[in-house]
Amino acid sequence: MTESAPSVQELIKSISDKLAANRELIAKAKSGRLDWRWDKKLERWISKYTPNFRLHQTIH
């Protein structure tokens, strides 16, 4: 992993910050009404910034 790539911890914090900023989204997720399309957007965002994200998850 290169120095310029965001660490998994930074990525998780960034996502957590985005989620914390949107309490309505959190409420929907807790009630099981989260739009699957939003899930896909998040997945694409993760893939875009960390191509090896799944690999990192597998390693840790």
DSSP file (Angstrom, degrees, kcal/mol; ACC not computed):
  #  RESIDUE AA STRUCTURE BP1 BP2  ACC     N-H-->O    O-->H-N    N-H-->O    O-->H-N    TCO  KAPPA ALPHA  PHI   PSI    X-CA   Y-CA   Z-CA
    1    1 A M              0   0    0      0, 0.0     2,-0.1     0, 0.0     6,-0.0   0.000 360.0 360.0 360.0 131.4    0.0    0.0    0.0
    2    2 A T    >   -     0   0    0      1,-0.1     3,-0.8     4,-0.1     0, 0.0  -0.355 360.0-114.4 -79.8 161.8    1.4    3.4   -1.0
    3    3 A E  T 3  S+     0   0    0      1,-0.2    -1,-0.1    -2,-0.1     4,-0.1   0.819 113.7  57.6 -62.9 -32.0    1.7    6.3    1.4
    4    4 A S  T 3  S+     0   0    0      2,-0.1    -1,-0.2     3,-0.0     3,-0.0   0.698  85.4  95.0 -76.7 -18.4   -0.8    8.3   -0.6
    5    5 A A  S <  S-     0   0    0     -3,-0.8     2,-0.1     1,-0.1    45,-0.1  -0.518  85.5-110.6 -74.5 138.8   -3.6    5.7   -0.3
    6    6 A P        -     0   0    0      0, 0.0    -1,-0.1     0, 0.0    -2,-0.1  -0.423  33.8-117.5 -67.4 142.3   -6.0    6.3    2.6
    7    7 A S     >  -     0   0    0      1,-0.1     4,-2.5    -2,-0.1     5,-0.2  -0.357  22.0-112.5 -74.1 161.7   -5.7    3.8    5.4
    8    8 A V  H  > S+     0   0    0      1,-0.2     4,-2.8     2,-0.2     5,-0.2   0.893 119.9  54.0 -61.2 -38.6   -8.6    1.6    6.3
    9    9 A Q  H  > S+     0   0    0      2,-0.2     4,-2.5     1,-0.2    -1,-0.2   0.919 109.0  47.5 -61.5 -43.5   -8.9    3.4    9.6
   10   10 A E  H  > S+     0   0    0      2,-0.2     4,-2.6     1,-0.2    -2,-0.2   0.910 112.5  49.9 -63.0 -41.7   -9.1    6.8    7.8
   11   11 A L  H  X S+     0   0    0     -4,-2.5     4,-2.6     2,-0.2    -2,-0.2   0.926 111.5  47.6 -62.9 -45.6  -11.7    5.4    5.4
   12   12 A I  H  X S+     0   0    0     -4,-2.8     4,-2.8     1,-0.2    -1,-0.2   0.909 112.6  49.2 -63.0 -42.1  -13.8    4.0    8.2
   13   13 A K  H  X S+     0   0    0     -4,-2.5     4,-2.7     2,-0.2    -2,-0.2   0.916 110.8  50.6 -63.1 -42.4  -13.6    7.3   10.1
   14   14 A S  H  X S+     0   0    0     -4,-2.6     4,-2.2     2,-0.2    -2,-0.2   0.925 113.1  45.0 -61.0 -45.7  -14.6    9.2    7.0
   15   15 A I  H  X S+     0   0    0     -4,-2.6     4,-2.5     2,-0.2    -2,-0.2   0.914 112.5  51.8 -64.9 -42.5  -17.6    7.0    6.4
   16   16 A S  H  X S+     0   0    0     -4,-2.8     4,-2.9     1,-0.2    -2,-0.2   0.906 109.3  50.5 -60.4 -41.9  -18.5    7.2   10.1
   17   17 A D  H  X S+     0   0    0     -4,-2.7     4,-1.5     2,-0.2    -1,-0.2   0.910 110.4  49.4 -62.5 -42.4  -18.4   11.0    9.9
   18   18 A K  H  < S+     0   0    0     -4,-2.2     4,-0.4     1,-0.2    -2,-0.2   0.908 114.1  45.7 -63.4 -41.3  -20.6   11.0    6.8
   19   19 A L  H >< S+     0   0    0     -4,-2.5     3,-1.5     1,-0.2     7,-0.3   0.911 109.9  53.4 -68.0 -42.4  -23.1    8.7    8.6
   20   20 A A  H 3< S+     0   0    0     -4,-2.9     3,-0.2     1,-0.3    -1,-0.2   0.808 103.2  58.9 -63.2 -28.7  -23.0   10.7   11.8
   21   21 A A  T 3< S+     0   0    0     -4,-1.5     2,-0.5     1,-0.2    -1,-0.3   0.627 103.8  55.1 -75.5 -12.4  -23.9   13.8    9.8
   22   22 A N    <>  +     0   0    0     -3,-1.5     4,-1.7    -4,-0.4     3,-0.4  -0.723  59.3 170.2-125.4  82.8  -27.1   12.3    8.5
   23   23 A R  H  > S+     0   0    0     -2,-0.5     4,-2.4     1,-0.2     5,-0.2   0.804  78.0  59.7 -64.6 -30.2  -29.2   11.1   11.5
   24   24 A E  H  > S+     0   0    0      2,-0.2     4,-2.2     1,-0.2    -1,-0.2   0.914 104.8  49.8 -64.0 -41.2  -32.2   10.4    9.3
   25   25 A L  H  > S+     0   0    0     -3,-0.4     4,-2.5     1,-0.2    -2,-0.2   0.910 110.0  50.7 -63.1 -42.4  -30.1    7.9    7.3
   26   26 A I  H  X S+     0   0    0     -4,-1.7     4,-2.5    -7,-0.3    -2,-0.2   0.914 109.0  51.6 -61.5 -42.8  -29.0    6.2   10.5
   27   27 A A  H  X S+     0   0    0     -4,-2.4     4,-1.7     1,-0.2    -1,-0.2   0.910 110.6  48.3 -61.4 -42.3  -32.6    6.0   11.7
   28   28 A K  H  <>S+     0   0    0     -4,-2.2     5,-2.7     1,-0.2     6,-0.6   0.909 110.8  51.0 -64.2 -41.5  -33.6    4.3    8.4
   29   29 A A  H ><5S+     0   0    0     -4,-2.5     3,-1.1     4,-0.2    -2,-0.2   0.914 109.5  50.2 -62.9 -42.6  -30.7    1.9    8.6
   30   30 A K  H 3<5S+     0   0    0     -4,-2.5    -1,-0.2     1,-0.3    -2,-0.2   0.838 111.5  48.3 -65.2 -32.6  -31.7    0.9   12.2
   31   31 A S  T 3<5S-     0   0    0     -4,-1.7    -1,-0.3    -5,-0.2    -2,-0.2   0.431 116.4-114.8 -89.0   2.1  -35.3    0.3   11.1
   32   32 A G  T < 5S+     0   0    0     -3,-1.1    -3,-0.2    -4,-0.4    -2,-0.1   0.660  87.3 112.4  78.5  15.5  -34.2   -1.8    8.1
   33   33 A R      < +     0   0    0     -5,-2.7    -4,-0.2    -6,-0.2     2,-0.2   0.183  34.9 138.7-106.1  17.0  -35.5    0.7    5.6
   34   34 A L        -     0   0    0     -6,-0.6     2,-0.2    -5,-0.2    -9,-0.0  -0.435  62.0-111.6 -65.4 129.9  -32.2    1.8    4.2
   35   35 A D    >>  -     0   0    0     -2,-0.2     4,-1.3     1,-0.2     3,-1.1  -0.442  16.2-141.7 -64.5 125.6  -32.4    2.1    0.4
   36   36 A W  H 3> S+     0   0    0      1,-0.3     4,-2.0    -2,-0.2    -1,-0.2   0.805 100.4  64.6 -60.1 -28.2  -30.3   -0.6   -1.2
   37   37 A R  H 3> S+     0   0    0      1,-0.2     4,-2.0     2,-0.2    -1,-0.3   0.861  98.2  53.1 -65.1 -33.1  -29.2    2.0   -3.8
   38   38 A W  H <> S+     0   0    0     -3,-1.1     4,-2.5     2,-0.2    -1,-0.2   0.909 105.9  54.3 -66.2 -39.4  -27.5    4.0   -1.2
   39   39 A D  H  X S+     0   0    0     -4,-1.3     4,-2.4     1,-0.2    -2,-0.2   0.910 107.9  49.7 -56.0 -44.2  -25.6    0.8   -0.2
   40   40 A K  H  X S+     0   0    0     -4,-2.0     4,-2.5     2,-0.2    -1,-0.2   0.881 108.7  52.2 -65.0 -38.3  -24.4    0.5   -3.8
   41   41 A K  H  X S+     0   0    0     -4,-2.0     4,-2.4     2,-0.2    -1,-0.2   0.925 110.8  47.4 -62.9 -43.8  -23.3    4.1   -3.8
   42   42 A L  H  X S+     0   0    0     -4,-2.5     4,-2.7     2,-0.2    -2,-0.2   0.911 111.0  51.8 -63.3 -42.0  -21.3    3.5   -0.7
   43   43 A E  H  X S+     0   0    0     -4,-2.4     4,-2.5     1,-0.2    -2,-0.2   0.911 111.2  47.0 -61.1 -43.2  -19.8    0.3   -2.1
   44   44 A R  H  X S+     0   0    0     -4,-2.5     4,-2.5     2,-0.2    -1,-0.2   0.888 110.8  52.6 -65.4 -38.3  -18.8    2.2   -5.3
   45   45 A W  H  X S+     0   0    0     -4,-2.4     4,-2.0     2,-0.2     5,-0.2   0.923 110.8  46.8 -63.6 -44.3  -17.3    5.0   -3.2
   46   46 A I  H  X S+     0   0    0     -4,-2.7     4,-2.6     1,-0.2    -2,-0.2   0.936 113.6  48.6 -61.3 -46.5  -15.2    2.5   -1.2
   47   47 A S  H  < S+     0   0    0     -4,-2.5    -2,-0.2     1,-0.2    -1,-0.2   0.873 109.3  53.6 -62.1 -38.1  -14.1    0.8   -4.4
   48   48 A K  H  < S+     0   0    0     -4,-2.5    -1,-0.2     1,-0.2    -2,-0.2   0.922 118.5  32.9 -63.9 -45.3  -13.1    4.0   -6.0
   49   49 A Y  H  < S+     0   0    0     -4,-2.0    -2,-0.2     1,-0.3    -1,-0.2   0.738 132.0  28.6 -88.5 -23.2  -10.9    5.2   -3.2
   50   50 A T    ><  -     0   0    0     -4,-2.6     3,-2.3    -5,-0.2    -1,-0.3  -0.697  61.1-179.9-138.3  85.5   -9.5    1.9   -2.1
   51   51 A P  T 3  S+     0   0    0      0, 0.0     3,-0.3     0, 0.0     4,-0.2   0.785  87.9  48.0 -54.8 -28.9   -9.4   -0.7   -4.9
   52   52 A N  T 3> S+     0   0    0      1,-0.2     4,-2.7     2,-0.1     5,-0.2   0.116  74.7 119.3-100.1  22.2   -8.0   -3.3   -2.5
   53   53 A F  H <> S+     0   0    0     -3,-2.3     4,-2.3     1,-0.2    -1,-0.2   0.908  77.0  46.7 -56.0 -46.2  -10.6   -2.6    0.3
   54   54 A R  H  > S+     0   0    0     -3,-0.3     4,-2.1    -4,-0.2    -1,-0.2   0.877 110.8  53.6 -64.9 -35.5  -12.0   -6.2    0.2
   55   55 A L  H  > S+     0   0    0      2,-0.2     4,-2.3     1,-0.2    -1,-0.2   0.926 108.5  49.4 -62.5 -44.5   -8.4   -7.5    0.2
   56   56 A H  H  X S+     0   0    0     -4,-2.7     4,-2.4     1,-0.2    -2,-0.2   0.906 109.8  51.7 -61.7 -41.0   -7.7   -5.4    3.4
   57   57 A Q  H  < S+     0   0    0     -4,-2.3    -1,-0.2     1,-0.2    -2,-0.2   0.889 110.2  49.3 -62.1 -38.2  -10.8   -6.8    5.0
   58   58 A T  H  < S+     0   0    0     -4,-2.1    -1,-0.2     1,-0.2    -2,-0.2   0.895 111.3  48.9 -67.6 -40.4   -9.8  -10.3    4.2
   59   59 A I  H  <        0   0    0     -4,-2.3    -2,-0.2     1,-0.2    -1,-0.2   0.910 360.0 360.0 -67.0 -43.3   -6.3   -9.8    5.6
   60   60 A H     <        0   0    0     -4,-2.4    -1,-0.2    -5,-0.2    -2,-0.2   0.493 360.0 360.0 -81.3 360.0   -7.4   -8.2    8.9
